[in-house]
Amino acid sequence: MCGRFALRYPSPALARMFQVPTLPELRPRFNIAPGQEVLVIRNRPDQNDREAVFCRGALLDLGDRPP
């Protein structure tokens, strides 16, 4: 179960913590696996604020790459 994580806080709490004006409705999730869509809060390079987007992540094993 390597790489799993949890989302403990609902949308209103996350919006306050990260100073994002709007977030989609989220419920806490306690077994998020690599490859599932998760909410990512990122800085917007063209503006001086943050945005929330959904992304699909994965773990990369960098030890198996060729030299």
Protein Blocks (a to p, Z undefined) as FASTA:
>chain_A
ZZiacdfbdfklmmmmnopabacdddddfbdcehiacddddddfkbccdddddddddddd
fklpcZZ
